[in-house]
Amino acid sequence: MLTTLPTRAKCRAAETKKIKTSSKQLLLRLITMDLLLLAPYTPIILILGGITAASWLIRKLFMQAPVVGAPTNAAVKIMSLFGFLVGILMLATAAGVCLSQAWDSGTRYLLLVTGLALILKPLKDVPWAAFIGLVIGSLCAGLVYIAYPLPETILGISSTWVYLAIFLIPALLVYVFFKFVEDLLKLVGTILASRPVATTLGLLCLLQGILLLLNVSIFTSFLP
């Protein structure tokens, strides 16, 4: 009887591990299926991303139009406000196109680069290094305060200063590490979100999206 208890425990552990693995595999399959569903809509998503990326140029061109100027400007302005979400949609579509091996590699790169440009445009000015450092430092100090409370004084030093040191040391280390990443993302975002680059990407997306609806691609002559 005693020898069967460890065996049952091992069996239960194995079953639990098997269930967790199956759940992860099912979740991965569902995510993959969702991404694959976006691939057939690549031309429409390219056109949507192109309008969003080149929104300022489109608004300038249609500003003086007598009939369609006002509604076009309003629609494009609304789309530009949701540029971040459109960028996420383009990156998800790029992943779906890569998984399904649909379209050509130029279309995949165009989706990826334009999606990054739209996502990084609002994020490049956010002080991510300071924010992450603040969160990590607060978590470290809070964990020590809750789980391992210190006495009022340590070697004659007030515990307040010790808690402050526990907050500052990891916060500064994380800040220094992520500052480089933040500056790199800011540089890439500034380049991709600049008007010349964003407009070029937007016009390419518009042209490629329209051509894909006609089963033609501007990249097939020099990219597989």
Secondary structure, DSSP 8 states (H G I E B T S, - for coil): -TTHHHHHHHHHHHHHHHHHHHHHHHHHHHHHHHHHHHGGGHHHHHHHHHHHHTHHHHHHHHTT-TTTHHHHHHHHHHHHHTHHHHHHHHHHHHHHHHHHT-S-HHHHHHHHHHHHHHHHHHHTTS-HHHHHHHHHHHHHHHHHHHHS---SEETTEEHHHHHHHHHHHHHHHHHHHHHHHHHHHHHHHHHHHSHHHHHHHHHHHHHHHHHHHTT--SSTTT--
